[in-house]
Amino acid sequence: MRPNTHFQIEVERCGIEPFQLVANAACEASAFAITEAHLSPGHVTTIACLGDGLDYGNLIIEVAANGDINRVVHGHQGFQVNRVSLAQALAALRFWLPLQERDARLAWEDQ
């Protein structure tokens, strides 16, 4: 994890039963646990790495109602991977958390 940073996790679900959660995590393990607990159909989760007045990047996981998972990484340029498995999404999250880098095992496309 970058020095002097923390993660802000925002989870949203729209529709008949709207849901919103904003949580802060001081370490990668907490950020991962909060995110994993909320990867449900219809949820959009945004994980931001913040510190010293900077936004080091954001990782967004969208879980469609049918369970399809799409991932988006925002830094100075956006990249995305569509239709990954839950295991792939969680592996990419673990890879991203320390230094906000994209997992090269996935086929990222420019946004």
C-alpha positions as CSV (number, residue, x, y, z in Angstrom):
1,M,0.0,0.0,0.0
2,R,1.2,3.5,-0.8
3,P,2.4,5.5,2.3
4,N,-0.2,7.9,3.8
5,T,-3.1,6.6,1.8
6,H,-6.4,5.0,2.6
7,F,-9.2,3.5,0.5
8,Q,-12.8,4.9,0.2
9,I,-15.3,2.3,-0.9
10,E,-18.7,3.3,-2.2
11,V,-21.4,0.7,-3.0
12,E,-24.6,1.6,-4.7
13,R,-27.7,-0.3,-6.0
14,C,-30.5,1.4,-7.8
15,G,-34.0,0.2,-8.4
16,I,-36.8,-1.2,-6.2
17,E,-34.6,-1.6,-3.1
18,P,-31.9,1.1,-3.4
19,F,-28.8,0.7,-1.3
20,Q,-25.8,3.0,-0.6
21,L,-22.7,2.5,1.5
22,V,-19.6,4.6,2.0
23,A,-16.8,3.2,4.0
24,N,-13.1,4.0,4.6
25,A,-10.4,1.3,4.9
26,A,-7.0,1.9,6.3
27,C,-5.5,-1.2,4.8
28,E,-5.8,-3.4,1.7
29,A,-7.3,-6.3,3.7
30,S,-10.1,-4.2,5.0
31,A,-10.8,-2.7,1.5
32,F,-10.9,-6.2,0.0
33,A,-13.2,-7.6,2.7
34,I,-15.7,-4.7,2.4
35,T,-15.7,-5.0,-1.4
36,E,-16.0,-8.8,-1.5
37,A,-19.0,-8.6,0.9
38,H,-20.9,-6.3,-1.4
39,L,-20.3,-7.9,-4.8
40,S,-23.9,-8.8,-5.5
41,P,-26.1,-8.6,-8.6
42,G,-27.1,-5.0,-9.3
43,H,-24.3,-3.4,-7.2
44,V,-21.7,-1.0,-8.4
45,T,-18.7,-0.7,-6.1
46,T,-16.1,2.0,-6.5
47,I,-12.8,1.7,-4.6
48,A,-10.6,4.9,-4.5
49,C,-7.1,5.1,-3.2
50,L,-6.7,8.5,-1.6
51,G,-4.0,10.3,0.4
52,D,-2.1,13.6,0.8
53,G,-4.8,15.4,-1.2
54,L,-4.4,13.1,-4.2
55,D,-6.6,10.5,-5.9
56,Y,-4.2,7.7,-6.9
57,G,-6.9,5.9,-8.9
58,N,-10.3,4.2,-8.8
59,L,-11.3,0.7,-9.5
60,I,-15.0,0.1,-10.3
61,I,-16.7,-3.3,-10.2
62,E,-20.2,-3.5,-11.8
63,V,-22.2,-6.6,-11.2
64,A,-25.1,-6.8,-13.6
65,A,-28.5,-8.2,-12.5
66,N,-27.6,-11.5,-14.3
67,G,-24.3,-11.8,-12.5
68,D,-22.0,-10.6,-15.3
69,I,-19.1,-8.6,-13.9
70,N,-17.5,-5.6,-15.6
71,R,-14.4,-3.9,-14.2
72,V,-13.1,-0.4,-14.9
73,V,-9.9,1.2,-13.7
74,H,-9.5,5.0,-13.7
75,G,-6.2,6.8,-13.4
76,H,-5.2,9.3,-15.9
77,Q,-6.8,7.1,-18.5
78,G,-9.6,4.6,-18.2
79,F,-9.4,0.9,-18.9
80,Q,-12.1,-1.8,-18.7
81,V,-12.6,-5.5,-18.8
82,N,-16.1,-6.9,-19.4
83,R,-17.6,-10.2,-18.5
84,V,-15.1,-11.6,-16.0
85,S,-15.8,-14.2,-13.3
86,L,-16.2,-13.3,-9.7
87,A,-12.8,-15.0,-9.0
88,Q,-11.1,-12.9,-11.8
89,A,-12.7,-9.7,-10.4
90,L,-11.4,-10.5,-6.9
91,A,-8.0,-11.5,-8.1
92,A,-7.7,-8.2,-10.1
93,L,-8.8,-6.3,-7.0
94,R,-6.1,-7.9,-4.9
95,F,-3.5,-7.0,-7.6
96,W,-4.8,-3.4,-7.8
97,L,-4.9,-2.6,-4.1
98,P,-1.2,-2.2,-3.3
99,L,-0.1,0.3,-6.1
100,Q,-3.3,0.8,-8.3
101,E,-1.9,-1.2,-11.2
102,R,-3.8,-3.3,-13.7
103,D,-3.6,-7.1,-13.6
104,A,-1.9,-8.1,-16.9
105,R,-3.6,-11.5,-16.8
106,L,-6.8,-9.7,-18.0
107,A,-7.4,-8.3,-21.4
108,W,-7.9,-4.6,-20.6
109,E,-9.4,-2.3,-23.3
110,D,-9.2,1.5,-23.5
111,Q,-12.4,3.1,-22.3
